[in-house]
Amino acid sequence: SDFVKGISDGLLHLLKLSKDKCLDSREQILCVEMASFMTVTLKAMPNLIVQKDESVAIAANKPHEVQKETIRQVLDWMVPAVIIRLFIAMILYDLQMDLGGGAR
């Protein structure tokens, strides 16, 4: 989570500067890879929490409400505000480029 936060801070700064220039291909690829990583991680996370195998799962054989609360807490930890801001900035950057913004 700290690694992702660190990368997200840097990318967010670059995306704020994108009104003047486009991101280069490496920066664009890093944005795509960040989104892919978070997608895969967050899709797998609920399964890891509620698996029947107690040696692997965090909340196996616990009441449904406990499982839901555990998933919510893990999501809050794994997706801090900076990552949400990054994803919003990536969407805005994509819209800006679709409208012909930035120096190409």
KEFIDO-793578 format. One record per atom (N, C-alpha, C): residue in three letters; x, y, z. Coordinates in pm, whole numbers, plus 50000, padded with zeros to 5 digits. Example, Ala and Ser with C-alpha at 12.3 -4.5 7.8 and 13.67 -1.06 7.14 Angstrom:
BEGIN
ALA513194943150780;ALA512304955050780;ALA513204967050780;SER512854977550708;SER513674989450714;SER512905000350787;
***
This chain:
BEGIN
SER500824988150000;SER500005000050000;SER500885012650000;ASP501975012450077;ASP502875024050080;ASP503545026049944;PHE503915015049878;PHE504525015949745;PHE503555022149645;VAL502315017449649;VAL501295022749558;VAL501025037449588;LYS500985041049717;LYS500775055149753;LYS501895063949700;GLY503135059149712;GLY504275066949663;GLY504215069249513;ILE503915058849439;ILE503795060349294;ILE502615069449259;SER501515067849333;SER500325075849306;SER500595090749327;ASP501345094049431;ASP501685108149455;ASP502435114149337;GLY503435106849287;GLY504215111749173;GLY503375112949046;LEU502565102949019;LEU501725103448899;LEU500685114448909;LEU500135116449027;LEU499145127049046;LEU499775140649016;HIS501015142549060;HIS501715155149030;HIS501905156748879;LEU502305145948811;LEU502485146748665;LEU501175149748594;LEU500095143648639;LEU498805146048575;LEU498315160248596;LYS498685166348707;LYS498315180448730;LYS499055189548633;LEU500255185348589;LEU501025193348494;LEU500645190548349;SER499725181348326;SER499435176848190;SER498625186848109;LYS498215198048170;LYS497515208248093;LYS498475214747993;ASP499765214848028;ASP500765221147942;ASP501405211247845;LYS501505198647884;LYS502135188647796;LYS501535174947822;CYS501685166347724;CYS501175152547737;CYS502155144147820;LEU501625133847880;LEU502485123947944;LEU503205116147836;ASP504455112347862;ASP505125103947763;ASP504615089547775;SER505035081047685;SER504485067447680;SER504775059547807;ARG505945061547869;ARG506265054347993;ARG505325058348106;GLU505015071248115;GLU504115075948219;GLU502695070848196;GLN502275070448070;GLN500945065248038;GLN500855050348071;ILE501915042948039;ILE501935028648070;ILE501895026448221;LEU502605034648297;LEU502585033448443;LEU501175035748497;CYS500465045548441;CYS499075047948482;CYS498205035748456;VAL498345029848338;VAL497565018048303;VAL497915006448395;GLU499185004548422;GLU499604993548509;GLU499124995548653;MET499095007848700;MET498575010548834;MET497095006748841;ALA496335010748739;ALA494915007348737;ALA494714992248729;SER495504985448649;SER495404970848638;SER495754964048769;PHE496824968548833;PHE497234962648960;PHE496144964149066;MET495584976149077;MET494554978349176;MET493304970149145;THR492964968649017;THR491804960648979;THR491974946149021;VAL493114940248988;VAL493354926249021;VAL493394924349173;THR494074933149241;THR494204932049386;THR492844933049455;LEU492054942849414;LEU490774944849481;LEU489744934149444;LYS489874928149326;LYS488974917149291;LYS489304904649372;ALA490564902449401;ALA490984890449475;ALA490774891749625;MET490824903849676;MET490814906049820;MET489604900149892;PRO488354901949849;PRO487244896049923;PRO487334880749932;ASN487834874449827;ASN487984859949829;ASN489004855449932;LEU490044863149952;LEU491054859650051;LEU490514861150193;ILE489574870050211;ILE489044872550344;ILE488044861850386;VAL487224857050294;VAL486114848350333;VAL486234833950283;GLN487404829550244;GLN487584815650202;GLN487254806150317;LYS486854794150281;LYS486554784150383;LYS487824778550447;ASP488934779250376;ASP490204774250428;ASP490734783950534;GLU490644780250659;GLU491034789250767;GLU492514792450770;SER493334784050708;SER494784786750709;SER495134798450617;VAL494234801950524;VAL494484812750429;VAL493614824950457;ALA492364822750491;ALA491394833650501;ALA491554841650631;ILE491164854150623;ILE491234863150737;ILE490014861550827;ALA488834860450766;ALA487584859850843;ALA486774847350810;ALA487434836250794;ALA486734823850761;ALA485824819650876;ASN484654814450840;ASN483684809350936;ASN483254819651040;LYS483324832251005;LYS482844842951092;LYS481454847051044;PRO480664853651128;PRO479354858651084;PRO479494867850963;HIS478444868250881;HIS478464876150757;HIS478774890850784;GLU478234896450891;GLU478494910550924;GLU479964912950955;VAL480604903551021;VAL482044904651051;VAL482844904150922;GLN482464895250831;GLN483154894450702;GLN483004907450624;LYS481794913050620;LYS481574925750548;LYS482394937050609;GLU482424937750741;GLU483194948350808;GLU484694946650783;THR485164934250782;THR486574931750753;THR486924936150612;ILE486064932950516;ILE486294937050378;ILE486314952350368;ARG485394959150437;ARG485364973750433;ARG486644979750491;GLN487124974350601;GLN488344979550663;GLN489554977450574;VAL489634965750512;VAL490764963050422;VAL490714972250301;LEU489514974650246;LEU489384983850133;LEU489824997950172;ASP489415002550291;ASP489835015750337;ASP491345016750348;TRP491985005850390;TRP493445005750404;TRP494125005050267;MET493564997050176;MET494214994750046;MET493975005949946;VAL492915013549962;VAL492575024049865;VAL492475037449937;PRO493625043449969;PRO493585056550035;PRO493125067449936;ALA492875078949990;ALA492325090049911;ALA493215093749791;VAL494535092749805;VAL495425096549695;VAL495205087549573;ILE494885075049594;ILE494645066049480;ILE493345069549411;ILE492335072949488;ILE491065077249428;ILE491265090049348;ARG492025099549405;ARG492325111949331;ARG493105108949203;LEU494035099349210;LEU494805095549091;LEU493885090248982;PHE492965081349018;PHE492075075648917;PHE491165086348856;ILE490715095748937;ILE489905106848884;ILE490755115348789;ALA491995118148828;ALA492895125948742;ALA493185118548612;MET493315105248617;MET493565097548495;MET492355098448401;ILE491165097848456;ILE489955099148373;ILE489895113048311;LEU490165123348391;LEU490145136948337;LEU491225138948231;TYR492405133048252;TYR493465133948153;TYR493015127548021;ASP492395115948030;ASP491915109047910;ASP490885117547837;LEU489965123447910;LEU488965132247848;LEU489635144347784;GLN490615150047853;GLN491335161647801;GLN492055158147670;MET492685146647664;MET493375142647542;MET492395139647429;ASP491235134047464;ASP490215131347362;ASP489715144247299;LEU489735155147376;LEU489265167947325;LEU490375175947257;GLY491555169947245;GLY492665176547175;GLY493515185247263;GLY493455183447393;GLY494255191647484;GLY495705187047491;GLY496545195547544;GLY497965192247562;GLY498755193347434;ALA500045195947447;ALA500945196647331;ALA501375182647296;ARG501125178547174;ARG501445164747136;ARG502775163847069;
***
